[in-house]
Amino acid sequence: MMSKTGIIASILSITLAVSLAATAAMAKPIEISFSNMFPPSHIHGQLGQEYCDEIEKRTDGRVKMTYYPGGSLISPPQTYSAIVDGITDMGFSVLGYSRGVFPALEAIDLPMGYKSGIQATKIINAFYEKFQPKELDKIKVMFFTAHGPGLIHSKDPIRKLEDIKGMKVRCYGFSVKVVEALGAVPVAMAQNQAYEALQKGVCNATLVPIEALKGWKQAEVINYTTETYSIGYTSGLYLFMNKDKWADLPADIQAIFEQVNKEWIVKYGEAWDTSDQEGREFTLELGNEIISLSPEENKRWAAAVAPVIDSWVKEASKKGLPAQDYVDFLREAVKTY
């Protein structure tokens, strides 16, 4: 029979073991994976790393972020489904790569004549806050961002609307409709495939913000940029988290994420405009030409794509969406933001 002293010692031993196990469990950080479509050298690849560092810093190491830039874990088009399925806890990619999944947010990509990245970023987040689309119920929205006006970059000069007729233009998502309305041939693909496609002649042009000329090095495989600001579309991008992962986070950790998200909305918006300027400088350094359209020519381009907006409203309304409300909101926002 165990002595009284032995029993006490045994109880103390068990208590100590339980205490140490609990302490170890408490000390173990919450691990979160973050997949980003942008390469480490791109400003948005760098912002992703800075986001991770900031979360770890503000949580005093209670959260451990594992960062996968450049699509190293998940390809850009697969990012959304990977977040939903828990393959990655967080992901940053383009809404348009998940064709048909975000019918309300497609409105953001319409050629509304956006003026800058910070403007487009403010507008997409305001759109989300106002309309709260049900299509986002499967994930936790961290924040949205949107790039500066998409322009035409090409091998051959495009000085008037007729010059783009029949040209093969790299695009994706809803911008396919814009390319078709201009009389060109859409070649749909993700951004990380565009350089090789332009280099090999799979396409003759690309429809992207000018930042891509440096950020994705596409200035090396084009010769001209046409400033088609009147059809300045944008693309909505997202940072989402797996819904269950979010629900499992302690309330104070959630609050830290929410605060960092608010700050990074501004950082991303400003970064688009900074990178647009860098893209402009980079393409000029390589000897490429930037073509400015006259006001009259810009009006012709705007008139050519106007039916795209009307058609979208008609089709989206059939799905039960308040599509005209979306477009009215965006048109007013482009004027006032």
Salt bridges, closest charged atoms under 4 A:
GLU54 OE2 - ARG58 NE 2.71
GLU106 OE2 - ARG99 NH1 2.68
GLU162 OE2 - ARG300 NH2 2.44
ASP163 OD1 - LYS160 NZ 3.18
GLU196 OE2 - LYS200 NZ 2.56
GLU211 OE1 - HIS42 NE2 2.83
GLU227 OE2 - ARG280 NH2 2.86
ASP252 OD2 - ARG62 NH1 2.54
GLU258 OE2 - LYS140 NZ 2.93
GLU263 OE1 - ARG58 NH2 2.54
GLU289 OE2 - ARG159 NH1 3.15
GLU297 OE1 - ARG300 NH1 3.15
GLU315 OE2 - LYS318 NZ 3.47
